[in-house]
C-alpha cells in the first residue's frame, strides 16, 4: 500500500500491533453479518479511540458495510463515518480507499486504507498507511441496539440521512447532509473534539450540539416549539429558501435531547440564567413550555438582545436541567469567546414567579430603566420575567402539543 499522507502526520498516531496475523480462505469461509469493534490508536488528544464495522448484508462476494472510527486516526484524533457502503470483495480486501473516498468525508481519502476479512480469526483487520503502516483487529462483538422512536428506522439513522436542501425553491443548491457536513466542520476544531470526549459524549452527541449552535437552531427550534414546518434560508446571501417538515426534523431533536441529557447541570446551580426574547410577558403567559431555550450566565448577553427593540428579559432563578454547551460551540472556543450558552432541552417548562430582591442589583435596574426610556418613544418596553424550572415534558408529550409557539 502507498500512503499519500506525510509520515509526520502519521507518526505517533498509533499504538497497535503492526503485523496481526490474518489468515484463512475467503473463498471457502464467508463472513456472517454482524458487528466488529476494537480500541484504535493512541493519539495525543484522543487516547481512547475506537474503530468499528457492521457487516449489514452478505451476498456472495458483495454486500453492504458501515465503517466508523472515533478519535483514533491521525495526530489530532479524527473521525470517519462511512454509512452503508456497497462493497465487492477483491481477494481478501472488502474496502479500500477507492470505496471510502466518496462517503467518508475527507478523512480516509487522505490515506491508503484496507479493510480485510480474516476467516480463521472471524475478525476484520484495518490497515492504514505504508510509510508508517499499522493494522488492528476488529473481533466480532454484539451489535448495539437502536431504539426505534420515529419513522421506520431509528432517530440516529434518520438524523444521519437528513438533507436540509431537500425542499428548496429555485435552482437546486445540491445536497447538504447535516450530520456529515457538521462532522467535517467540527473536525477542524480539535478543542471541541477534546471537550466532547472529556464530557463523556460520543461523536454523534458532540456533532448534534455543535450543529445546533452553528446554524441548525434556525429550523430545529420552530419545530420544537410546535410548528409543522420550518423555513430556512441557505447561505451565502440567502440565495435559496428551503423548508423541512416536523417529521424530518424530529429525529435530530431526539438526538440533541439525548446528548444534552448526558451533560451535568450548568454551574453554579444557584446562579441566575438570563435570556432576551422578542415576545412580551403577556404573549408568553405564566408558563413557558416547548422547545429549546438558550440562556446565558452573563446578564449583558441577554440584555443586549432586547435593549434596542424591546420584548422580555428572562431571569431564570431556579434551575436544574440547563446544560452548559459553551465548550462544544464555535462561539465558545478560546479564539472566539463571544458567547456563554446554557441550553434547556426541548420539553423544558419554566414557570413565572415573583422576582427575588437579589436578582436585579442597582446596575442592572439602571440599565433596564435607561433602555425603557429610549424604547418608550417608539411605544416599546422591556418586560421583566422571573422564572423557576418546572418538571419537563417528555418528547412524546411535546410531539402531541399542537399549538405553535415562536420564541
C-alpha positions as semicolon CSV with decimal commas, in nm:
position;residue;x (nm);y (nm);z (nm)
1;X;0,000;0,000;0,000
2;X;0,116;0,353;-0,076
3;X;0,046;0,637;0,162
4;X;-0,033;0,985;0,037
5;X;-0,002;1,130;0,387
6;X;0,330;1,258;0,513
7;X;0,499;1,038;0,768
8;X;0,495;1,329;1,011
9;X;0,115;1,323;1,007
10;X;0,101;0,958;1,100
11;X;0,395;0,950;1,341
12;X;0,281;0,890;1,697
13;X;-0,076;0,833;1,585
14;X;-0,096;0,462;1,655
15;X;-0,001;0,217;1,926
16;X;-0,104;-0,102;1,752
17;X;0,027;-0,444;1,657
18;X;0,175;-0,367;1,315
19;X;0,151;-0,730;1,199
20;X;-0,154;-0,903;1,345
21;X;-0,195;-1,245;1,189
22;X;-0,480;-1,266;0,939
23;X;-0,535;-1,592;0,754
24;X;-0,792;-1,832;0,615
25;X;-0,962;-1,897;0,282
26;X;-1,201;-1,615;0,188
27;X;-1,340;-1,826;-0,095
28;X;-1,438;-2,105;0,141
29;X;-1,528;-1,916;0,459
30;X;-1,766;-1,624;0,417
31;X;-1,825;-1,374;0,698
32;X;-2,168;-1,369;0,854
33;X;-2,349;-1,037;0,911
34;X;-2,267;-0,879;1,244
35;X;-2,062;-0,617;1,426
36;X;-1,687;-0,590;1,482
37;X;-1,506;-0,338;1,702
38;X;-1,176;-0,267;1,877
39;X;-0,984;0,011;2,054
40;X;-0,786;0,206;1,800
41;X;-0,494;0,445;1,816
42;X;-0,311;0,635;2,084
43;X;-0,320;0,996;1,979
44;X;-0,222;1,299;2,183
45;X;-0,578;1,428;2,204
46;X;-0,779;1,107;2,177
47;X;-0,615;0,826;2,380
48;X;-0,933;0,615;2,373
49;X;-1,012;0,587;2,003
50;X;-1,229;0,314;1,857
51;X;-1,282;0,157;1,515
52;X;-1,594;-0,042;1,434
53;X;-1,760;-0,212;1,142
54;X;-2,107;-0,352;1,082
55;X;-2,143;-0,609;0,807
56;X;-2,504;-0,545;0,717
57;X;-2,557;-0,767;0,413
58;X;-2,361;-1,051;0,253
59;X;-2,445;-1,179;-0,095
60;X;-2,157;-1,392;-0,218
61;X;-1,863;-1,158;-0,272
62;X;-2,075;-0,844;-0,240
63;X;-2,273;-0,676;0,032
64;X;-2,314;-0,365;0,247
65;X;-2,082;-0,237;0,523
66;X;-2,091;0,053;0,768
67;X;-1,742;0,150;0,883
68;X;-1,673;0,405;1,160
69;X;-1,384;0,549;1,357
70;X;-1,392;0,764;1,669
71;X;-1,085;0,964;1,754
72;X;-0,806;0,716;1,688
73;X;-0,691;0,828;1,346
74;X;-0,419;1,084;1,278
75;X;-0,239;1,314;1,518
76;X;-0,547;1,509;1,632
77;X;-0,779;1,208;1,651
78;X;-1,007;1,240;1,351
79;X;-1,341;1,070;1,294
80;X;-1,491;0,899;0,994
81;X;-1,838;0,768;0,934
82;X;-1,886;0,551;0,623
83;X;-2,254;0,468;0,610
84;X;-2,395;0,171;0,419
85;X;-2,112;0,126;0,170
86;X;-2,173;-0,124;-0,108
87;X;-1,866;-0,346;-0,142
88;X;-1,737;-0,609;-0,380
89;X;-1,459;-0,826;-0,236
90;X;-1,121;-0,800;-0,408
91;X;-0,925;-1,101;-0,286
92;X;-0,910;-1,059;0,091
93;X;-0,996;-0,688;0,072
94;X;-1,353;-0,579;0,142
95;X;-1,292;-0,200;0,143
96;X;-1,010;0,025;0,029
97;X;-0,965;0,399;-0,022
98;X;-1,148;0,384;-0,354
99;X;-1,457;0,253;-0,176
100;X;-1,441;0,503;0,109
101;X;-1,334;0,812;-0,084
102;X;-1,683;0,939;-0,168
103;X;-1,851;0,855;0,159
104;X;-1,617;0,921;0,450
105;X;-1,595;1,298;0,424
106;X;-1,232;1,383;0,365
107;X;-1,079;1,166;0,635
108;X;-0,993;0,823;0,499
109;X;-0,935;0,950;0,143
110;X;-0,623;1,121;0,283
111;X;-0,451;0,786;0,317
112;X;-0,438;0,440;0,167
113;X;-0,655;0,206;0,368
114;X;-0,755;-0,159;0,359
115;X;-1,028;-0,345;0,541
116;X;-0,996;-0,721;0,504
117;X;-1,173;-1,023;0,649
118;X;-0,969;-1,284;0,839
119;X;-1,169;-1,611;0,815
120;X;-0,975;-1,813;1,071
121;X;-0,997;-1,532;1,327
122;X;-1,358;-1,435;1,240
123;X;-1,240;-1,074;1,251
124;X;-1,172;-0,780;1,023
125;X;-0,829;-0,617;1,001
126;X;-0,795;-0,245;0,933
127;X;-0,465;-0,120;0,791
128;X;-0,374;0,241;0,714
129;X;-0,063;0,386;0,550
130;X;0,255;0,237;0,413
131;X;0,531;0,478;0,512
132;X;0,417;0,403;0,867
133;X;0,171;0,121;0,821
134;X;-0,030;-0,001;1,118
135;X;-0,303;-0,260;1,149
136;X;-0,553;-0,362;1,411
137;X;-0,804;-0,642;1,451
138;X;-1,175;-0,584;1,496
139;X;-1,314;-0,901;1,658
140;X;-1,684;-0,984;1,641
141;X;-1,891;-0,814;1,913
142;X;-2,260;-0,781;1,998
143;X;-2,430;-0,521;1,782
144;X;-2,564;-0,217;1,968
145;X;-2,940;-0,195;1,978
146;X;-3,124;0,102;1,831
147;X;-3,447;0,217;1,990
148;X;-3,693;0,296;1,714
149;X;-3,861;0,622;1,808
150;X;-3,951;0,788;1,479
151;X;-4,013;0,677;1,125
152;X;-3,933;0,324;1,011
153;X;-3,574;0,338;1,131
154;X;-3,425;0,483;1,448
155;X;-3,369;0,855;1,517
156;X;-2,994;0,819;1,476
157;X;-3,024;0,677;1,126
158;X;-3,291;0,931;1,029
159;X;-3,078;1,218;1,157
160;X;-2,777;1,100;0,960
161;X;-2,988;1,096;0,643
162;X;-3,127;1,448;0,693
163;X;-3,060;1,676;0,395
164;X;-3,161;2,034;0,469
165;X;-3,159;2,114;0,096
166;X;-3,424;1,854;0,016
167;X;-3,706;2,109;-0,031
168;X;-3,570;2,430;-0,183
169;X;-3,720;2,689;-0,414
170;X;-3,533;2,796;-0,726
171;X;-3,218;2,634;-0,863
172;X;-3,108;2,312;-0,696
173;X;-2,839;2,405;-0,436
174;X;-2,719;2,046;-0,417
175;X;-2,736;1,812;-0,116
176;X;-2,641;1,919;0,235
177;X;-2,629;1,623;0,470
178;X;-2,649;1,793;0,808
179;X;-2,467;1,534;1,018
180;X;-2,183;1,472;0,776
181;X;-2,123;1,841;0,699
182;X;-2,123;1,938;1,067
183;X;-1,891;1,649;1,147
184;X;-1,645;1,766;0,881
185;X;-1,666;2,124;1,012
186;X;-1,622;2,021;1,375
187;X;-1,313;1,816;1,294
188;X;-1,133;2,137;1,206
189;X;-1,158;2,245;1,574
190;X;-0,976;1,984;1,789
191;X;-1,072;2,165;2,111
192;X;-1,438;2,074;2,051
193;X;-1,348;1,711;1,990
194;X;-1,147;1,702;2,312
195;X;-1,428;1,870;2,508
196;X;-1,676;1,611;2,386
197;X;-1,461;1,320;2,491
198;X;-1,385;1,476;2,831
199;X;-1,759;1,522;2,892
200;X;-1,835;1,159;2,806
201;X;-2,010;1,240;2,478
202;X;-1,977;1,025;2,171
203;X;-1,922;1,158;1,820
204;X;-2,294;1,179;1,743
205;X;-2,366;1,374;2,063
206;X;-2,092;1,628;2,003
207;X;-2,191;1,682;1,640
208;X;-2,555;1,736;1,739
209;X;-2,470;2,006;1,996
210;X;-2,212;2,170;1,770
211;X;-2,459;2,174;1,480
212;X;-2,733;2,327;1,692
213;X;-2,511;2,619;1,789
214;X;-2,368;2,663;1,441
215;X;-2,689;2,709;1,241
216;X;-2,935;2,425;1,290
217;X;-3,128;2,610;1,563
218;X;-3,277;2,801;1,270
219;X;-3,503;2,510;1,181
220;X;-3,487;2,293;1,497
221;X;-3,647;2,542;1,735
222;X;-3,954;2,635;1,527
223;X;-4,034;2,263;1,509
224;X;-3,958;2,206;1,879
225;X;-4,190;2,495;1,968
226;X;-4,479;2,343;1,773
227;X;-4,451;2,438;1,407
228;X;-4,537;2,172;1,149
229;X;-4,282;2,314;0,907
230;X;-3,971;2,528;0,938
231;X;-3,838;2,765;0,674
232;X;-3,470;2,839;0,637
233;X;-3,253;3,049;0,413
234;X;-2,947;2,886;0,262
235;X;-2,626;3,084;0,276
236;X;-2,442;3,263;0,125
237;X;-2,651;3,574;0,077
238;X;-2,984;3,394;0,136
239;X;-2,988;3,268;-0,221
240;X;-3,227;2,980;-0,156
241;X;-3,535;2,943;0,063
242;X;-3,584;2,589;0,185
243;X;-3,814;2,408;0,427
244;X;-3,820;2,100;0,646
245;X;-4,117;1,923;0,800
246;X;-4,173;1,827;1,161
247;X;-4,127;1,457;1,077
248;X;-3,796;1,529;0,902
249;X;-3,651;1,739;1,187
250;X;-3,778;1,539;1,485
251;X;-3,501;1,273;1,477
252;X;-3,241;1,547;1,518
253;X;-3,437;1,678;1,817
254;X;-3,429;1,330;1,971
255;X;-3,054;1,301;1,919
256;X;-2,989;1,652;2,056
257;X;-3,203;1,592;2,365
258;X;-3,024;1,264;2,426
259;X;-2,686;1,438;2,402
260;X;-2,790;1,711;2,646
261;X;-2,915;1,452;2,894
262;X;-2,558;1,320;2,929
263;X;-2,421;1,654;3,049
264;X;-2,427;1,768;3,414
265;X;-2,637;2,069;3,516
266;X;-2,476;2,404;3,447
267;X;-2,291;2,551;3,742
268;X;-2,349;2,727;3,968
269;X;-2,689;2,571;4,034
270;X;-2,794;2,873;4,238
271;X;-2,685;3,123;3,974
272;X;-2,934;3,319;3,767
273;X;-2,955;3,249;3,393
274;X;-3,058;3,524;3,152
275;X;-3,241;3,531;2,820
276;X;-3,370;3,806;2,594
277;X;-3,689;3,732;2,398
278;X;-3,876;3,923;2,132
279;X;-4,208;3,835;2,296
280;X;-4,375;4,029;2,573
281;X;-4,470;3,892;2,915
282;X;-4,836;3,890;2,807
283;X;-4,759;3,686;2,497
284;X;-4,557;3,430;2,694
285;X;-4,808;3,382;2,976
286;X;-4,743;3,230;3,316
287;X;-4,574;2,914;3,189
288;X;-4,320;2,882;2,909
289;X;-4,321;2,529;2,772
290;X;-4,197;2,377;2,449
291;X;-3,872;2,392;2,260
292;X;-3,513;2,481;2,336
293;X;-3,436;2,790;2,543
294;X;-3,088;2,933;2,508
295;X;-2,974;3,130;2,812
296;X;-2,655;3,285;2,942
297;X;-2,490;3,334;3,278
298;X;-2,392;3,681;3,151
299;X;-2,661;3,946;3,202
300;X;-2,539;4,172;2,921
301;X;-2,565;3,897;2,657
302;X;-2,940;3,874;2,722
303;X;-2,994;4,245;2,786
304;X;-2,825;4,348;2,460
305;X;-3,078;4,135;2,269
306;X;-3,371;4,350;2,391
307;X;-3,221;4,688;2,478
308;X;-3,294;4,842;2,135
309;X;-3,607;4,654;2,029
310;X;-3,794;4,561;2,346
311;X;-3,955;4,232;2,438
312;X;-3,889;4,046;2,759
313;X;-3,586;3,983;2,975
314;X;-3,593;3,646;3,147
315;X;-3,423;3,576;3,478
316;X;-3,424;3,201;3,547
317;X;-3,367;3,199;3,921
318;X;-3,413;2,827;3,989
319;X;-3,294;2,556;3,750
320;X;-3,157;2,202;3,746
321;X;-3,152;2,092;3,380
322;X;-2,989;2,379;3,191
323;X;-2,670;2,245;3,027
324;X;-2,354;2,440;2,956
325;X;-2,284;2,378;2,587
326;X;-2,020;2,652;2,551
327;X;-1,728;2,404;2,516
328;X;-1,900;2,240;2,218
329;X;-1,979;2,557;2,021
330;X;-1,770;2,758;1,778
331;X;-1,858;3,083;1,957
332;X;-1,741;2,939;2,287
333;X;-1,389;2,850;2,176
334;X;-1,091;3,034;2,329
335;X;-1,007;3,200;1,997
336;X;-1,361;3,343;1,971
337;X;-1,508;3,376;2,323
338;X;-1,817;3,557;2,204
339;X;-2,085;3,354;2,380
340;X;-2,168;3,180;2,705
341;X;-2,459;2,943;2,638
342;X;-2,665;2,733;2,878
343;X;-2,932;2,540;2,690
344;X;-3,261;2,398;2,818
345;X;-3,369;2,094;2,618
346;X;-3,689;2,061;2,418
347;X;-3,976;1,985;2,655
348;X;-3,847;2,214;2,929
349;X;-4,102;2,408;3,136
350;X;-4,042;2,741;3,311
351;X;-4,298;2,898;3,544
352;X;-4,328;3,268;3,626
353;X;-4,251;3,364;3,987
354;X;-4,211;3,686;4,184
355;X;-3,858;3,817;4,140
356;X;-3,618;3,776;4,428
357;X;-3,493;4,101;4,573
358;X;-3,135;3,998;4,495
359;X;-3,187;3,914;4,126
360;X;-3,153;4,270;3,992
361;X;-2,886;4,483;4,151
362;X;-2,870;4,861;4,110
363;X;-2,655;4,842;3,799
364;X;-2,896;4,608;3,619
365;X;-3,200;4,814;3,719
366;X;-3,031;5,129;3,591
367;X;-2,953;4,970;3,251
368;X;-3,312;4,847;3,212
369;X;-3,464;5,183;3,313
370;X;-3,240;5,371;3,070
371;X;-3,331;5,137;2,784
372;X;-3,703;5,162;2,863
373;X;-3,688;5,543;2,846
374;X;-3,549;5,520;2,494
375;X;-3,791;5,245;2,388
376;X;-4,093;5,436;2,519
377;X;-4,054;5,685;2,231
378;X;-4,138;5,400;1,992
379;X;-4,412;5,259;2,213
380;X;-4,199;4,963;2,324
381;X;-4,074;4,830;2,655
382;X;-3,871;4,555;2,820
383;X;-4,082;4,327;3,040
384;X;-3,905;4,160;3,330
385;X;-3,992;3,791;3,383
386;X;-3,852;3,586;3,669
387;X;-3,882;3,209;3,631
388;X;-3,825;2,877;3,803
389;X;-3,789;2,542;3,633
390;X;-4,085;2,300;3,640
391;X;-4,094;1,927;3,558
392;X;-4,027;1,884;3,186
393;X;-4,244;1,722;2,921
394;X;-4,123;1,406;2,751
395;X;-4,060;1,429;2,378
396;X;-4,365;1,212;2,322
397;X;-4,575;1,465;2,514
398;X;-4,408;1,752;2,331
399;X;-4,484;1,596;1,993
400;X;-4,851;1,595;2,085
401;X;-4,854;1,967;2,156
402;X;-5,028;2,120;1,855
403;X;-5,012;2,489;1,943
404;X;-4,738;2,680;1,765
405;X;-4,527;2,894;1,995
406;X;-4,243;3,102;1,850
407;X;-3,989;3,229;2,098
